[in-house]
């Protein structure tokens, strides 16, 4: 099996693209990019050279994944969301040697029109709401909204809000999967299904 690309897509020689990946209209994948298996790149997506994209990543229309961005497996990038790679850009000042790396960890969701300011990490299964601006690291499972983004809750891996306070000690169960989540301080972990 190989990847599929629309005839209007530009895929530079050398790009590594996994089996089962679908590349739609007017996408440009740069020569040194690495894209995993079973991904979907929507219309008008750009992928830079210094970009690593894991497996089963969904990138919706009009998203540019610039150099110094890594997306782990199962990440969702909503339509027209924005990555950056220079913290203080000026047209007259070259700062290509000052890129700040951005890491989006496994299972995270980046909502439509949100912005991820470079140099930050979005934790596993975090959920960034539409239009939010992330300017600091995001904890795993955190629900972030607003400009600048603030945490308003916690999300399950299924994508449902958990009945947990922002801080403290508590447990919650995902209504759809029955998975248990534990809050300890200001960090949430999912308990193994085999754990009593």
N, C-alpha and C positions, 0 to 999 in steps of 0.2 A: 504494500500500500504506500502511496505517496501523498503529498499535500496537493490541494487544488487551489488554483489562482485564476481570477477573472482576467481576461485578455488585456484589460486596461491597467492591471497592476504592474508596477516596476519592481523587480526583484534583482538586486545587484548580484553579480557573480561572487560567490564565496559565502553568501548568507546560508546559515544552517537552519533548516525548517523541518520539524518532525512530521511523521506520518499522521494523516488524518486532519491536519490543520487546513482551515479554509480561509482564503484571502480574497476579499471582495473588491469592489470597484475602486479604482484610483488610489490604491494602497502603494506605499513606497517602503520597501525593506532594504536597509543599507547592507553593504557587503560583509561586515563583520558581526552582524546581529546573530543571536542564537535564540531560536524559538522552538519550544517543545512540541510534543504530540497533542493532537485533538484540540488545538486552539482555534479561536475565531477572531479575525481581524476585520472589523466592519469598514464601511465605505470611508475613504479619505483618511485612513490611519497612516501615520509615519512612524517608523522604527529606526532609531539611530544605530550607529556602529557599536558603541560601547553599551549595549543593552543585552540583558539576559532575561528571557521570558520562559517560565516553567511550562508544565503540562496543563492542559484544560483551562487555559486562561482565556477569558472573554474580554475583548477590547471593542467597545461599541464605536459608532461613527464619530469622526472628527476628533480623534485623540492622537496627540503626538507624544511618543515615548522617546524622550531625548537621551543623549549620552549620559552615563552615570546612573541609570535607573535599572533596578533589578526587580522583577515581579516573580514571586515564587508560584508554585502550583495553585490552581483553583482560584486565582485572583479575578475579580470582576471590576472592569473599568467602565463606568457609565458614560453615556454620550457627552461629548464635548468637555470632559474633565481635563484638567491641566496639570502637567508636570513641569517643574523648572529645574535648572541645573547650575545657575549662577545666582548668588544671593543678592548681589548689588550691581546689576547690569548697567553699563553705559555704552552707547553706540561707539563713542570715540576711544574707549578703553578695552583692549583685548584681555579677556579673562579666561581663555580656554584652559589654562593651567590651574584654575581656581574652582573647577567644578566641584560641587558638594554631592556626595553620593546619596541616593534615595533607595530605601529598601521597603518593599511592600511584601509582608510575610503571607504565608499560606492561608488561603481561604478568605482574605480580606475583601471587602466591598468598598469601592470608591464611587459614590453617587454622582449622578449627572451634574455637570458644571462645577464640581468641587475643584479646589486647587491644593496641590501638595507642594509646599515650599521645600526647596531642596535641602538636603542634609538631615532629613528626618526619617524615622522608621515607623511604619504602620504595622502594629502587631498582628499576630495570627487571629483570624476571624473577626477583626475589628470591623466596624461598620461606620463609614463616613457618609453623613447625610448629603443630599443634593445641595449644592451651592456652598458648602462649608469650606473654610480655608484652614488647612492644617499647617501650623507654624511651630509645632513641637512634636516630640515622639508620642505615639499613641499606644496605650497598653493593649495587650491581647484581649479580645472580646469587648472592647470599649465601644460605646455608641457616642459618636461625636457629631455635633451640629453647630451652625452659626459662624459668624465672622467677627473675630477669630474663633475657631472652633473651641467648644467646651464640651466636656463629657456630661451626658445627661442620663446615662444608664449603661447596661451591659446587654450583649446579644449572644444568643446560642449559635452553634455552628449551623443550625438549620435556618437561621435568619429571623428568629423571633426574639422580642425583648424579654429579658429575664427579670423576675420580680426580686431584684437585689438592690440594697442601698449602694451608694457610690463607694462607701468605705465601711469597714467593720468586719464582722464575722457572720456569715449567713450561708444558706444553701438554697438552691432553686432547681426546679425540674423543668426541662423543655416540654411544653404541652404536646408537641408533635412527635417527639422521638423518645421521650422518657429519660433522656440523658440527664445526669445530675451534674450541677456546677457548684463549686465552692468558692466563696469570697473570703479571702484572708488578708486583712488590711486594705490595700487598694489593688489587689491582683486576683483575677478569676482563673481557676483551672477547671477543666472538665475531668470528672472522675472516670476511670476505666469502667466499662459496663460490667466487668466481673467483680468490681469492688462492692462490698455490701453497703 
